[in-house]
């Protein structure tokens, strides 16, 4: 496994956040828009239980690099 090409998933039971580190440009839009969920100084750094599904989706859609995506758990691709 290439450490520079990881994909990780984090779920709150309703929505799953998918993070691809190889795409991340560290623009920190996720942190600015939802600091309760995205905490880069912690491990794991994504805490989806700290916010609503709607706010998570709104935040993920603002990711400029496409490193963050999501799927609803009842509609997994």
HTML snippet that shows the backbone in 3Dmol.js (N, CA, C, O; Angstrom):
<script src="https://3Dmol.org/build/3Dmol-min.js"></script>
<div id="view" style="width:600px;height:400px;position:relative"></div>
<script>
const pdb = `
ATOM      1  N   UNK A   1       0.841  -1.179   0.000  1.00  0.00           N
ATOM      2  CA  UNK A   1       0.000   0.000   0.000  1.00  0.00           C
ATOM      3  C   UNK A   1       0.887   1.243   0.000  1.00  0.00           C
ATOM      4  O   UNK A   1       1.829   1.354   0.784  1.00  0.00           O
ATOM      5  N   UNK A   2       0.564   2.169  -0.892  1.00  0.00           N
ATOM      6  CA  UNK A   2       1.308   3.413  -1.015  1.00  0.00           C
ATOM      7  C   UNK A   2       0.745   4.437  -0.025  1.00  0.00           C
ATOM      8  O   UNK A   2      -0.425   4.810  -0.113  1.00  0.00           O
ATOM      9  N   UNK A   3       1.563   4.880   0.899  1.00  0.00           N
ATOM     10  CA  UNK A   3       1.128   5.825   1.931  1.00  0.00           C
ATOM     11  C   UNK A   3       0.692   7.166   1.342  1.00  0.00           C
ATOM     12  O   UNK A   3      -0.018   7.925   2.002  1.00  0.00           O
ATOM     13  N   UNK A   4       1.104   7.465   0.117  1.00  0.00           N
ATOM     14  CA  UNK A   4       0.716   8.722  -0.515  1.00  0.00           C
ATOM     15  C   UNK A   4      -0.593   8.602  -1.287  1.00  0.00           C
ATOM     16  O   UNK A   4      -1.071   9.584  -1.854  1.00  0.00           O
ATOM     17  N   UNK A   5      -1.171   7.412  -1.310  1.00  0.00           N
ATOM     18  CA  UNK A   5      -2.408   7.200  -2.056  1.00  0.00           C
ATOM     19  C   UNK A   5      -3.406   6.422  -1.203  1.00  0.00           C
ATOM     20  O   UNK A   5      -3.866   5.346  -1.586  1.00  0.00           O
ATOM     21  N   UNK A   6      -3.727   6.982  -0.047  1.00  0.00           N
ATOM     22  CA  UNK A   6      -4.663   6.343   0.873  1.00  0.00           C
ATOM     23  C   UNK A   6      -6.066   6.874   0.660  1.00  0.00           C
ATOM     24  O   UNK A   6      -6.260   8.039   0.311  1.00  0.00           O
ATOM     25  N   UNK A   7      -7.037   6.010   0.873  1.00  0.00           N
ATOM     26  CA  UNK A   7      -8.440   6.408   0.906  1.00  0.00           C
ATOM     27  C   UNK A   7      -8.982   5.930   2.238  1.00  0.00           C
ATOM     28  O   UNK A   7      -8.852   4.756   2.585  1.00  0.00           O
ATOM     29  N   UNK A   8      -9.589   6.840   2.983  1.00  0.00           N
ATOM     30  CA  UNK A   8     -10.158   6.486   4.282  1.00  0.00           C
ATOM     31  C   UNK A   8     -11.615   6.919   4.320  1.00  0.00           C
ATOM     32  O   UNK A   8     -12.009   7.899   3.687  1.00  0.00           O
ATOM     33  N   UNK A   9     -12.399   6.170   5.074  1.00  0.00           N
ATOM     34  CA  UNK A   9     -13.818   6.471   5.211  1.00  0.00           C
ATOM     35  C   UNK A   9     -14.170   6.657   6.677  1.00  0.00           C
ATOM     36  O   UNK A   9     -13.676   5.945   7.551  1.00  0.00           O
ATOM     37  N   UNK A  10     -15.040   7.636   6.927  1.00  0.00           N
ATOM     38  CA  UNK A  10     -15.492   7.965   8.273  1.00  0.00           C
ATOM     39  C   UNK A  10     -17.002   8.143   8.224  1.00  0.00           C
ATOM     40  O   UNK A  10     -17.501   8.895   7.387  1.00  0.00           O
ATOM     41  N   UNK A  11     -17.737   7.472   9.098  1.00  0.00           N
ATOM     42  CA  UNK A  11     -19.192   7.508   9.034  1.00  0.00           C
ATOM     43  C   UNK A  11     -19.823   7.932  10.354  1.00  0.00           C
ATOM     44  O   UNK A  11     -19.294   7.667  11.434  1.00  0.00           O
ATOM     45  N   UNK A  12     -20.975   8.601  10.237  1.00  0.00           N
ATOM     46  CA  UNK A  12     -21.779   8.911  11.414  1.00  0.00           C
ATOM     47  C   UNK A  12     -23.032   8.024  11.460  1.00  0.00           C
ATOM     48  O   UNK A  12     -23.926   8.251  12.274  1.00  0.00           O
ATOM     49  N   UNK A  13     -23.089   7.030  10.596  1.00  0.00           N
ATOM     50  CA  UNK A  13     -24.230   6.138  10.514  1.00  0.00           C
ATOM     51  C   UNK A  13     -25.187   6.505   9.391  1.00  0.00           C
ATOM     52  O   UNK A  13     -25.858   5.636   8.835  1.00  0.00           O
ATOM     53  N   UNK A  14     -25.254   7.787   9.054  1.00  0.00           N
ATOM     54  CA  UNK A  14     -26.119   8.257   7.971  1.00  0.00           C
ATOM     55  C   UNK A  14     -25.329   8.574   6.699  1.00  0.00           C
ATOM     56  O   UNK A  14     -25.754   8.266   5.586  1.00  0.00           O
ATOM     57  N   UNK A  15     -24.180   9.191   6.897  1.00  0.00           N
ATOM     58  CA  UNK A  15     -23.350   9.601   5.770  1.00  0.00           C
ATOM     59  C   UNK A  15     -21.922   9.129   6.032  1.00  0.00           C
ATOM     60  O   UNK A  15     -21.461   9.098   7.173  1.00  0.00           O
ATOM     61  N   UNK A  16     -21.233   8.762   4.952  1.00  0.00           N
ATOM     62  CA  UNK A  16     -19.832   8.371   5.055  1.00  0.00           C
ATOM     63  C   UNK A  16     -18.993   9.371   4.274  1.00  0.00           C
ATOM     64  O   UNK A  16     -19.242   9.628   3.097  1.00  0.00           O
ATOM     65  N   UNK A  17     -18.003   9.925   4.944  1.00  0.00           N
ATOM     66  CA  UNK A  17     -17.051  10.849   4.335  1.00  0.00           C
ATOM     67  C   UNK A  17     -15.908  10.004   3.787  1.00  0.00           C
ATOM     68  O   UNK A  17     -15.357   9.157   4.489  1.00  0.00           O
ATOM     69  N   UNK A  18     -15.562  10.241   2.535  1.00  0.00           N
ATOM     70  CA  UNK A  18     -14.446   9.546   1.901  1.00  0.00           C
ATOM     71  C   UNK A  18     -13.347  10.575   1.671  1.00  0.00           C
ATOM     72  O   UNK A  18     -13.572  11.608   1.041  1.00  0.00           O
ATOM     73  N   UNK A  19     -12.158  10.283   2.186  1.00  0.00           N
ATOM     74  CA  UNK A  19     -11.019  11.197   2.049  1.00  0.00           C
ATOM     75  C   UNK A  19      -9.902  10.494   1.292  1.00  0.00           C
ATOM     76  O   UNK A  19      -9.482   9.398   1.661  1.00  0.00           O
ATOM     77  N   UNK A  20      -9.423  11.139   0.224  1.00  0.00           N
ATOM     78  CA  UNK A  20      -8.302  10.626  -0.573  1.00  0.00           C
ATOM     79  C   UNK A  20      -7.128  11.570  -0.392  1.00  0.00           C
ATOM     80  O   UNK A  20      -7.124  12.686  -0.911  1.00  0.00           O
ATOM     81  N   UNK A  21      -6.133  11.107   0.351  1.00  0.00           N
ATOM     82  CA  UNK A  21      -5.029  11.999   0.702  1.00  0.00           C
ATOM     83  C   UNK A  21      -4.214  12.451  -0.500  1.00  0.00           C
ATOM     84  O   UNK A  21      -3.641  13.541  -0.470  1.00  0.00           O
ATOM     85  N   UNK A  22      -4.145  11.657  -1.543  1.00  0.00           N
ATOM     86  CA  UNK A  22      -3.353  12.039  -2.715  1.00  0.00           C
ATOM     87  C   UNK A  22      -3.937  13.261  -3.425  1.00  0.00           C
ATOM     88  O   UNK A  22      -3.215  13.977  -4.120  1.00  0.00           O
ATOM     89  N   UNK A  23      -5.234  13.500  -3.255  1.00  0.00           N
ATOM     90  CA  UNK A  23      -5.882  14.650  -3.894  1.00  0.00           C
ATOM     91  C   UNK A  23      -5.896  15.889  -3.016  1.00  0.00           C
ATOM     92  O   UNK A  23      -6.097  16.998  -3.512  1.00  0.00           O
ATOM     93  N   UNK A  24      -5.688  15.716  -1.730  1.00  0.00           N
ATOM     94  CA  UNK A  24      -5.839  16.818  -0.779  1.00  0.00           C
ATOM     95  C   UNK A  24      -4.785  17.902  -1.009  1.00  0.00           C
ATOM     96  O   UNK A  24      -3.584  17.629  -1.039  1.00  0.00           O
ATOM     97  N   UNK A  25      -5.261  19.129  -1.170  1.00  0.00           N
ATOM     98  CA  UNK A  25      -4.379  20.280  -1.360  1.00  0.00           C
ATOM     99  C   UNK A  25      -4.216  21.090  -0.078  1.00  0.00           C
ATOM    100  O   UNK A  25      -3.578  22.142  -0.085  1.00  0.00           O
ATOM    101  N   UNK A  26      -4.780  20.613   1.001  1.00  0.00           N
ATOM    102  CA  UNK A  26      -4.672  21.251   2.316  1.00  0.00           C
ATOM    103  C   UNK A  26      -5.126  22.711   2.299  1.00  0.00           C
ATOM    104  O   UNK A  26      -4.514  23.574   2.928  1.00  0.00           O
ATOM    105  N   UNK A  27      -6.206  22.966   1.571  1.00  0.00           N
ATOM    106  CA  UNK A  27      -6.776  24.316   1.515  1.00  0.00           C
ATOM    107  C   UNK A  27      -7.505  24.651   2.818  1.00  0.00           C
ATOM    108  O   UNK A  27      -7.775  25.822   3.087  1.00  0.00           O
ATOM    109  N   UNK A  28      -7.821  23.659   3.613  1.00  0.00           N
ATOM    110  CA  UNK A  28      -8.459  23.797   4.922  1.00  0.00           C
ATOM    111  C   UNK A  28      -9.882  24.347   4.872  1.00  0.00           C
ATOM    112  O   UNK A  28     -10.387  24.857   5.872  1.00  0.00           O
ATOM    113  N   UNK A  29     -10.526  24.247   3.719  1.00  0.00           N
ATOM    114  CA  UNK A  29     -11.929  24.657   3.627  1.00  0.00           C
ATOM    115  C   UNK A  29     -12.791  23.806   4.552  1.00  0.00           C
ATOM    116  O   UNK A  29     -13.734  24.317   5.158  1.00  0.00           O
ATOM    117  N   UNK A  30     -12.490  22.543   4.668  1.00  0.00           N
ATOM    118  CA  UNK A  30     -13.258  21.658   5.549  1.00  0.00           C
ATOM    119  C   UNK A  30     -13.132  22.113   7.002  1.00  0.00           C
ATOM    120  O   UNK A  30     -14.121  22.127   7.735  1.00  0.00           O
ATOM    121  N   UNK A  31     -11.943  22.478   7.412  1.00  0.00           N
ATOM    122  CA  UNK A  31     -11.700  22.912   8.783  1.00  0.00           C
ATOM    123  C   UNK A  31     -12.420  24.234   9.052  1.00  0.00           C
ATOM    124  O   UNK A  31     -13.035  24.405  10.104  1.00  0.00           O
ATOM    125  N   UNK A  32     -12.344  25.154   8.115  1.00  0.00           N
ATOM    126  CA  UNK A  32     -13.010  26.453   8.285  1.00  0.00           C
ATOM    127  C   UNK A  32     -14.529  26.315   8.317  1.00  0.00           C
ATOM    128  O   UNK A  32     -15.198  27.022   9.072  1.00  0.00           O
ATOM    129  N   UNK A  33     -15.071  25.424   7.517  1.00  0.00           N
ATOM    130  CA  UNK A  33     -16.518  25.284   7.409  1.00  0.00           C
ATOM    131  C   UNK A  33     -17.147  24.369   8.451  1.00  0.00           C
ATOM    132  O   UNK A  33     -18.334  24.501   8.750  1.00  0.00           O
ATOM    133  N   UNK A  34     -16.374  23.448   9.004  1.00  0.00           N
ATOM    134  CA  UNK A  34     -16.939  22.515   9.984  1.00  0.00           C
ATOM    135  C   UNK A  34     -15.836  22.023  10.937  1.00  0.00           C
ATOM    136  O   UNK A  34     -15.460  20.851  10.902  1.00  0.00           O
ATOM    137  N   UNK A  35     -15.324  22.925  11.786  1.00  0.00           N
ATOM    138  CA  UNK A  35     -14.210  22.559  12.665  1.00  0.00           C
ATOM    139  C   UNK A  35     -14.566  21.514  13.723  1.00  0.00           C
ATOM    140  O   UNK A  35     -13.679  20.910  14.326  1.00  0.00           O
ATOM    141  N   UNK A  36     -15.858  21.303  13.945  1.00  0.00           N
ATOM    142  CA  UNK A  36     -16.260  20.265  14.896  1.00  0.00           C
ATOM    143  C   UNK A  36     -15.965  18.863  14.342  1.00  0.00           C
ATOM    144  O   UNK A  36     -15.748  17.919  15.101  1.00  0.00           O
ATOM    145  N   UNK A  37     -15.962  18.745  13.020  1.00  0.00           N
ATOM    146  CA  UNK A  37     -15.736  17.453  12.357  1.00  0.00           C
ATOM    147  C   UNK A  37     -14.289  17.305  11.908  1.00  0.00           C
ATOM    148  O   UNK A  37     -13.679  16.258  12.122  1.00  0.00           O
ATOM    149  N   UNK A  38     -13.746  18.325  11.298  1.00  0.00           N
ATOM    150  CA  UNK A  38     -12.418  18.240  10.685  1.00  0.00           C
ATOM    151  C   UNK A  38     -11.390  18.870  11.614  1.00  0.00           C
ATOM    152  O   UNK A  38     -11.314  20.091  11.754  1.00  0.00           O
ATOM    153  N   UNK A  39     -10.601  18.006  12.245  1.00  0.00           N
ATOM    154  CA  UNK A  39      -9.626  18.433  13.256  1.00  0.00           C
ATOM    155  C   UNK A  39      -8.249  17.892  12.863  1.00  0.00           C
ATOM    156  O   UNK A  39      -7.863  16.804  13.292  1.00  0.00           O
ATOM    157  N   UNK A  40      -7.513  18.645  12.052  1.00  0.00           N
ATOM    158  CA  UNK A  40      -6.253  18.129  11.499  1.00  0.00           C
ATOM    159  C   UNK A  40      -5.169  17.810  12.519  1.00  0.00           C
ATOM    160  O   UNK A  40      -4.214  17.107  12.190  1.00  0.00           O
ATOM    161  N   UNK A  41      -5.287  18.297  13.724  1.00  0.00           N
ATOM    162  CA  UNK A  41      -4.267  18.013  14.738  1.00  0.00           C
ATOM    163  C   UNK A  41      -4.552  16.720  15.503  1.00  0.00           C
ATOM    164  O   UNK A  41      -3.761  16.318  16.356  1.00  0.00           O
ATOM    165  N   UNK A  42      -5.670  16.070  15.205  1.00  0.00           N
ATOM    166  CA  UNK A  42      -6.050  14.846  15.913  1.00  0.00           C
ATOM    167  C   UNK A  42      -5.952  13.633  14.990  1.00  0.00           C
ATOM    168  O   UNK A  42      -5.923  13.768  13.766  1.00  0.00           O
ATOM    169  N   UNK A  43      -5.902  12.476  15.582  1.00  0.00           N
ATOM    170  CA  UNK A  43      -5.941  11.208  14.845  1.00  0.00           C
ATOM    171  C   UNK A  43      -6.996  10.325  15.479  1.00  0.00           C
ATOM    172  O   UNK A  43      -6.890  10.041  16.672  1.00  0.00           O
ATOM    173  N   UNK A  44      -7.997   9.879  14.762  1.00  0.00           N
ATOM    174  CA  UNK A  44      -8.280  10.288  13.392  1.00  0.00           C
ATOM    175  C   UNK A  44      -8.686  11.750  13.339  1.00  0.00           C
ATOM    176  O   UNK A  44      -9.135  12.321  14.333  1.00  0.00           O
ATOM    177  N   UNK A  45      -8.525  12.335  12.193  1.00  0.00           N
ATOM    178  CA  UNK A  45      -8.759  13.777  12.087  1.00  0.00           C
ATOM    179  C   UNK A  45     -10.171  14.132  11.668  1.00  0.00           C
ATOM    180  O   UNK A  45     -10.542  15.305  11.702  1.00  0.00           O
ATOM    181  N   UNK A  46     -10.971  13.149  11.275  1.00  0.00           N
ATOM    182  CA  UNK A  46     -12.355  13.396  10.882  1.00  0.00           C
ATOM    183  C   UNK A  46     -13.282  12.739  11.898  1.00  0.00           C
ATOM    184  O   UNK A  46     -13.183  11.541  12.163  1.00  0.00           O
ATOM    185  N   UNK A  47     -14.197  13.549  12.469  1.00  0.00           N
ATOM    186  CA  UNK A  47     -15.126  13.098  13.520  1.00  0.00           C
ATOM    187  C   UNK A  47     -16.571  13.370  13.080  1.00  0.00           C
ATOM    188  O   UNK A  47     -17.165  14.360  13.509  1.00  0.00           O
ATOM    189  N   UNK A  48     -17.140  12.510  12.236  1.00  0.00           N
ATOM    190  CA  UNK A  48     -18.459  12.781  11.685  1.00  0.00           C
ATOM    191  C   UNK A  48     -19.591  12.779  12.707  1.00  0.00           C
ATOM    192  O   UNK A  48     -20.662  13.314  12.418  1.00  0.00           O
ATOM    193  N   UNK A  49     -19.401  12.211  13.868  1.00  0.00           N
ATOM    194  CA  UNK A  49     -20.443  12.224  14.890  1.00  0.00           C
ATOM    195  C   UNK A  49     -20.634  13.603  15.519  1.00  0.00           C
ATOM    196  O   UNK A  49     -21.597  13.816  16.256  1.00  0.00           O
ATOM    197  N   UNK A  50     -19.742  14.527  15.240  1.00  0.00           N
ATOM    198  CA  UNK A  50     -19.795  15.856  15.855  1.00  0.00           C
ATOM    199  C   UNK A  50     -20.638  16.867  15.081  1.00  0.00           C
ATOM    200  O   UNK A  50     -20.631  18.049  15.423  1.00  0.00           O
ATOM    201  N   UNK A  51     -21.358  16.439  14.053  1.00  0.00           N
ATOM    202  CA  UNK A  51     -22.125  17.367  13.237  1.00  0.00           C
ATOM    203  C   UNK A  51     -23.322  16.654  12.620  1.00  0.00           C
ATOM    204  O   UNK A  51     -23.452  15.432  12.696  1.00  0.00           O
ATOM    205  N   UNK A  52     -24.181  17.444  12.014  1.00  0.00           N
ATOM    206  CA  UNK A  52     -25.320  16.856  11.321  1.00  0.00           C
ATOM    207  C   UNK A  52     -24.893  16.371   9.937  1.00  0.00           C
ATOM    208  O   UNK A  52     -23.903  16.835   9.371  1.00  0.00           O
ATOM    209  N   UNK A  53     -25.653  15.444   9.423  1.00  0.00           N
ATOM    210  CA  UNK A  53     -25.393  14.935   8.082  1.00  0.00           C
ATOM    211  C   UNK A  53     -25.475  16.066   7.059  1.00  0.00           C
ATOM    212  O   UNK A  53     -24.657  16.134   6.142  1.00  0.00           O
ATOM    213  N   UNK A  54     -26.447  16.943   7.210  1.00  0.00           N
ATOM    214  CA  UNK A  54     -26.617  18.047   6.265  1.00  0.00           C
ATOM    215  C   UNK A  54     -25.401  18.975   6.255  1.00  0.00           C
ATOM    216  O   UNK A  54     -24.942  19.385   5.189  1.00  0.00           O
ATOM    217  N   UNK A  55     -24.885  19.303   7.428  1.00  0.00           N
ATOM    218  CA  UNK A  55     -23.709  20.176   7.527  1.00  0.00           C
ATOM    219  C   UNK A  55     -22.470  19.489   6.949  1.00  0.00           C
ATOM    220  O   UNK A  55     -21.641  20.137   6.311  1.00  0.00           O
ATOM    221  N   UNK A  56     -22.346  18.183   7.170  1.00  0.00           N
ATOM    222  CA  UNK A  56     -21.216  17.432   6.613  1.00  0.00           C
ATOM    223  C   UNK A  56     -21.264  17.479   5.085  1.00  0.00           C
ATOM    224  O   UNK A  56     -20.251  17.748   4.439  1.00  0.00           O
ATOM    225  N   UNK A  57     -22.425  17.221   4.515  1.00  0.00           N
ATOM    226  CA  UNK A  57     -22.566  17.237   3.062  1.00  0.00           C
ATOM    227  C   UNK A  57     -22.240  18.624   2.507  1.00  0.00           C
ATOM    228  O   UNK A  57     -21.522  18.750   1.516  1.00  0.00           O
ATOM    229  N   UNK A  58     -22.768  19.652   3.146  1.00  0.00           N
ATOM    230  CA  UNK A  58     -22.502  21.035   2.734  1.00  0.00           C
ATOM    231  C   UNK A  58     -20.996  21.322   2.750  1.00  0.00           C
ATOM    232  O   UNK A  58     -20.471  21.953   1.833  1.00  0.00           O
ATOM    233  N   UNK A  59     -20.314  20.863   3.782  1.00  0.00           N
ATOM    234  CA  UNK A  59     -18.871  21.093   3.917  1.00  0.00           C
ATOM    235  C   UNK A  59     -18.083  20.320   2.868  1.00  0.00           C
ATOM    236  O   UNK A  59     -17.185  20.874   2.234  1.00  0.00           O
ATOM    237  N   UNK A  60     -18.405  19.061   2.683  1.00  0.00           N
ATOM    238  CA  UNK A  60     -17.684  18.224   1.714  1.00  0.00           C
ATOM    239  C   UNK A  60     -17.822  18.790   0.300  1.00  0.00           C
ATOM    240  O   UNK A  60     -16.874  18.739  -0.483  1.00  0.00           O
ATOM    241  N   UNK A  61     -18.970  19.315  -0.021  1.00  0.00           N
ATOM    242  CA  UNK A  61     -19.191  19.893  -1.354  1.00  0.00           C
ATOM    243  C   UNK A  61     -18.307  21.113  -1.603  1.00  0.00           C
ATOM    244  O   UNK A  61     -18.100  21.490  -2.757  1.00  0.00           O
ATOM    245  N   UNK A  62     -17.788  21.731  -0.563  1.00  0.00           N
ATOM    246  CA  UNK A  62     -16.922  22.909  -0.701  1.00  0.00           C
ATOM    247  C   UNK A  62     -15.447  22.555  -0.870  1.00  0.00           C
ATOM    248  O   UNK A  62     -14.618  23.449  -1.040  1.00  0.00           O
ATOM    249  N   UNK A  63     -15.110  21.286  -0.828  1.00  0.00           N
ATOM    250  CA  UNK A  63     -13.706  20.871  -0.958  1.00  0.00           C
ATOM    251  C   UNK A  63     -13.201  21.211  -2.364  1.00  0.00           C
ATOM    252  O   UNK A  63     -13.701  20.657  -3.343  1.00  0.00           O
ATOM    253  N   UNK A  64     -12.221  22.109  -2.479  1.00  0.00           N
ATOM    254  CA  UNK A  64     -11.769  22.553  -3.798  1.00  0.00           C
ATOM    255  C   UNK A  64     -10.964  21.512  -4.571  1.00  0.00           C
ATOM    256  O   UNK A  64     -10.873  21.597  -5.796  1.00  0.00           O
ATOM    257  N   UNK A  65     -10.392  20.555  -3.897  1.00  0.00           N
ATOM    258  CA  UNK A  65      -9.533  19.587  -4.577  1.00  0.00           C
ATOM    259  C   UNK A  65     -10.248  18.290  -4.949  1.00  0.00           C
ATOM    260  O   UNK A  65      -9.736  17.499  -5.741  1.00  0.00           O
ATOM    261  N   UNK A  66     -11.416  18.076  -4.383  1.00  0.00           N
ATOM    262  CA  UNK A  66     -12.110  16.813  -4.624  1.00  0.00           C
ATOM    263  C   UNK A  66     -11.597  15.680  -3.756  1.00  0.00           C
ATOM    264  O   UNK A  66     -11.964  14.524  -3.964  1.00  0.00           O
ATOM    265  N   UNK A  67     -10.753  16.000  -2.786  1.00  0.00           N
ATOM    266  CA  UNK A  67     -10.216  14.970  -1.891  1.00  0.00           C
ATOM    267  C   UNK A  67     -11.297  14.410  -0.977  1.00  0.00           C
ATOM    268  O   UNK A  67     -11.213  13.263  -0.540  1.00  0.00           O
ATOM    269  N   UNK A  68     -12.309  15.216  -0.688  1.00  0.00           N
ATOM    270  CA  UNK A  68     -13.429  14.781   0.145  1.00  0.00           C
ATOM    271  C   UNK A  68     -14.651  14.536  -0.733  1.00  0.00           C
ATOM    272  O   UNK A  68     -15.043  15.382  -1.536  1.00  0.00           O
ATOM    273  N   UNK A  69     -15.235  13.370  -0.560  1.00  0.00           N
ATOM    274  CA  UNK A  69     -16.509  13.055  -1.171  1.00  0.00           C
ATOM    275  C   UNK A  69     -17.348  12.401  -0.082  1.00  0.00           C
ATOM    276  O   UNK A  69     -16.890  12.231   1.047  1.00  0.00           O
ATOM    277  N   UNK A  70     -18.559  12.043  -0.422  1.00  0.00           N
ATOM    278  CA  UNK A  70     -19.430  11.405   0.574  1.00  0.00           C
ATOM    279  C   UNK A  70     -20.425  10.505  -0.128  1.00  0.00           C
ATOM    280  O   UNK A  70     -20.668  10.632  -1.329  1.00  0.00           O
ATOM    281  N   UNK A  71     -20.987   9.610   0.630  1.00  0.00           N
ATOM    282  CA  UNK A  71     -22.162   8.878   0.172  1.00  0.00           C
ATOM    283  C   UNK A  71     -23.074   8.644   1.351  1.00  0.00           C
ATOM    284  O   UNK A  71     -22.627   8.496   2.489  1.00  0.00           O
ATOM    285  N   UNK A  72     -24.367   8.613   1.058  1.00  0.00           N
ATOM    286  CA  UNK A  72     -25.345   8.306   2.076  1.00  0.00           C
ATOM    287  C   UNK A  72     -25.325   6.801   2.298  1.00  0.00           C
ATOM    288  O   UNK A  72     -25.295   6.036   1.335  1.00  0.00           O
ATOM    289  N   UNK A  73     -25.341   6.374   3.530  1.00  0.00           N
ATOM    290  CA  UNK A  73     -25.143   4.968   3.824  1.00  0.00           C
ATOM    291  C   UNK A  73     -26.226   4.064   3.247  1.00  0.00           C
ATOM    292  O   UNK A  73     -25.972   2.884   3.004  1.00  0.00           O
ATOM    293  N   UNK A  74     -27.421   4.590   3.024  1.00  0.00           N
ATOM    294  CA  UNK A  74     -28.454   3.766   2.425  1.00  0.00           C
ATOM    295  C   UNK A  74     -28.387   3.774   0.894  1.00  0.00           C
ATOM    296  O   UNK A  74     -29.209   3.139   0.233  1.00  0.00           O
ATOM    297  N   UNK A  75     -27.407   4.493   0.329  1.00  0.00           N
ATOM    298  CA  UNK A  75     -27.263   4.577  -1.116  1.00  0.00           C
ATOM    299  C   UNK A  75     -25.808   4.449  -1.530  1.00  0.00           C
ATOM    300  O   UNK A  75     -25.350   5.189  -2.400  1.00  0.00           O
ATOM    301  N   UNK A  76     -25.072   3.523  -0.925  1.00  0.00           N
ATOM    302  CA  UNK A  76     -23.651   3.358  -1.219  1.00  0.00           C
ATOM    303  C   UNK A  76     -23.471   3.011  -2.696  1.00  0.00           C
ATOM    304  O   UNK A  76     -24.183   2.163  -3.233  1.00  0.00           O
ATOM    305  N   UNK A  77     -22.503   3.681  -3.357  1.00  0.00           N
ATOM    306  CA  UNK A  77     -22.282   3.432  -4.798  1.00  0.00           C
ATOM    307  C   UNK A  77     -21.783   2.029  -5.069  1.00  0.00           C
ATOM    308  O   UNK A  77     -21.551   1.668  -6.223  1.00  0.00           O
TER     309      UNK A  77
END
`;
const viewer = $3Dmol.createViewer("view");
viewer.addModel(pdb, "pdb");
viewer.setStyle({}, {cartoon: {color: "spectrum"}});
viewer.zoomTo();
viewer.render();
</script>
